[in-house]
Amino acid sequence: MKNVLNKLKESINKDLILKFDTDLLEQMKFVPINIKDNFIYIAINPFANKEDITSLVKNGYADIRFIQLSEDEIEDLLEYVNTIHPSKDEEKSVTTDIIDEENNIKIVPSPPKAAEDFEQPKKKIGEILIEEGLITEEQLIQALAEGRRMDTPLGSTLHKLGFITLKQLRETLQQQQGYETVNADQLKIQDKVVNILPEDFIKANKVIPISTDGRNLVVGMVKPNDKKVLKDIVYLTGQSPRAMLITHFEFQNFINLVYSHSKKETKEIIQQIEDEVLEIDGEETLWEQVERELQDSTGSVAKFVNKIITDAIENKVSDIHIEPRLENYVVRYRKDGLLKQVIDIPSRVEQSVLTRFKVLSRMNIAEHRRPQDGTFSIKYKGSSYDFRINTLPVSGKEKVVIRILAPAVSLNAADRSIKLIGATEEDIEKITKMITCPNGIILTSGPTGSGKTTTLYSVLKTLNNEEVNITTIEDPVEIKLEGINQSQVNVKAGITFASCMRSILRQDPDIILVGEIRDYETLEVAISAALTGHLVLSTVHTNSASATVTRLIEMGAKDYLVSSTLSGVIAQRLVRRLCDDCKEEYYPSYEEAKKILLDENEIQKFMKTKIYRKKGCSNCDFKGYQGRLGVYEIMQISKEIKKLIAVGAHDIEIEEAAVACGMKTLNQACLGHILKGFTTIDEFVRVLGIASE
Ligand SMILES: [Zn+2]
């Protein structure tokens, strides 16, 4: 039992104790120990009145956990509390000291004098960090100067300068101030919770509403023991606040995110729509709504929809998802392959917004139960953008996905070299060699969204000149190119890849781009086109270059025909590119190295190589990544590989032969990007999976 008691003494949160009068504790026979996971832990003796203690303590804390001790043990604890509890006078000075802790920039960088140390129960954050060997004195001095210049507290300045990680900052502040810190997940806050407190108040007092059950409001505060602010929150919201600690750094990011100019505009438009809806008397039928919409295309719903679209263009997103949640609709943008929620659509206007999109793309506005497809274009800042939109009924509501197709690209640019982000000079050389042959089939392969089409367009660009006739068949036309004939598949009207290609072949083309080879019919026409002297470019949905070869044979093509027509395969993926402004150097661990390498010697060598990992800064939206780059596996069809294909070899054999001829596999190419500091082990694993035999 002695051990338990000592443990309890060690876990006593001194700031918590400060909130209680020692006489009161003595009288009611209880000792508050600590706050953890929303619970306040309180040690009591067997005769303590739990109800009284509850009503006294439970003021903002979620719940109480009682720790039952014997009478003697409680006495022992109370005695201990008396030794650590400062007198009333001291209490005041301690409190103000804590308040200014993160802001206090008058820290003496030299080692603290023993006497001072003794008088001050709280250590300055700079001291703690130096003691723990996390920063040097030089770094502290630099951060103090920088912090003064930028008016930023020391801890957050140290983080911004890259001297400590956010985790280290949080842990140090938690240790110093005794408050739980807000984690990143808790900062994904719904708009309606943020709106509990007015913007001015949030900004002026550096406080963020995090969650609420209607009675208790959890708030993140840069100065969590600012009693005045806590009182103001009670007054403003009628809820009892529970303070958690948030670093200045995170607070600033949050503010930038929530109150950005663009977001403010969107909010104003939403407000306007809501006001307008309120003005309309009674229930409006769908048709009345649509009529109103059509009459007033400059109305606020139209403005809101335009905002959703133009924000997406500005942010270079690839898709817009408008999807139902339990209570309302949300808008999410896909950027660099990942989705991010950007706007909540108030439930009162969701129908108008969906209808507006349907009107724009000439869909049937009364149809809610069947999926629909459509397209629309808008002009924005001098460029014309095309959108492909489709709706899908999900659990009684409709989900809308809009793909943004890039604006028209001029193919007649003077620069004719192939430009592929992430491709090495060697890669480009191989591709250039591949396309010098005027007939044959060149394929790019990979999953959806791996940049296959972009690669083919880049190749087309180099091939385009006045002497050749280039025709494309696409589904849909994703990038508009000047100077070439682009046609679109329309299955409903009977225009398939195969039928379209047959008619194109009668028009004497030199180069044909077919969006995708997904059936034997298309493949057959592609092969006969290649055999009659055309260059055919297309994509296949396979995982590697060698698997592409065997896939063609599985589709039904004769192996000798594949062998004689295929000129090359480019398998590819896209990985996120590390942000150059914040990426962090480190040596990979054995576990990490094992994820991407198999050979024990290579693993050992790799562990001694400096590589980079993500960190996050304001330039990359704190994601650690900026943009993407391609990983390429380029297989030139050499004589030897032709022979292997013709005898129906397994794709493993074909790959081995290609590697022997100098092909870099996707794994090797991605490893190359890691070694050059372009991407991370995490991205390797996310995109290619863990390396295996
Ligand atoms: Zn960055």
Residues whose N, C-alpha, C, O or C-beta is under 5 A from the ligand:
A	BS01	ZN	C579 D581 C582 G616 C617 N619 C620 G624
